């Protein structure tokens, strides 16, 4: 556990050590329980920073969030610097965490074939009279994490920046991605630029350890799968 001075204001700390900034820079998974509580509290008291106060609260309850979540507003108000508003904020956050654990997690669709992928994305782009480029992000079990439109264009093409694709994939910790775009003309044959873009994105994915599983061209008449045709 990181030990913080209780006499130095958080504002004087290095930016990456302040709880809010640390969450933004390093991600929520790298922020301690005390730092998360400090973010909720917003401030400490005259003698303690928000983080030091949060550490004291956790210590009082044996660093057990379940035990902390059972405390009342009156219990929390016994700590210097915790008024009713801060106590309610902390209780509300812990209650949300409890409800999240109890909520039934709905499985996202699993994509195991080009047909699955087509059925998942076709309703978004098959009837358009202009081109759009979409991606689907998948976890290790090939379940959908996210589907996202990357760009829109004209009748004959749309500009795609691979950096945007992989920025999204990295942010969502995707294990693999699938690519999609439509051909308003109805022609399912990939163009030379389609082939080149696919090769470029697949190569970039190898460097980042993100598999590019397939690229589907979609039209009213059906779809063309690069993977099914041995082009991946």
Buried (B, 14 or more C-beta within 10 A) or exposed (E): EEEBEBEEEBEEBEEEBBBBBBBEEEEEEEBBBBBBBBBBBEEBBEEBBBBBBBBBBBEBBEBEBEEBBEBEBEBBBEBEBBEEEBBEBBBEBBEEBBEEEEEEEEEBBEBEEBEBBBEBBBEBBBEBEBBBBBBBBBBEEBBBBBBBEBBEBEEEBBEBEBEBBBEBBEEBEBBBBBBBBBBBEEEBEBEEEBEEBBBEBBEBBEEEEBBBBBBBBBBEEEBBBBBBEEBB
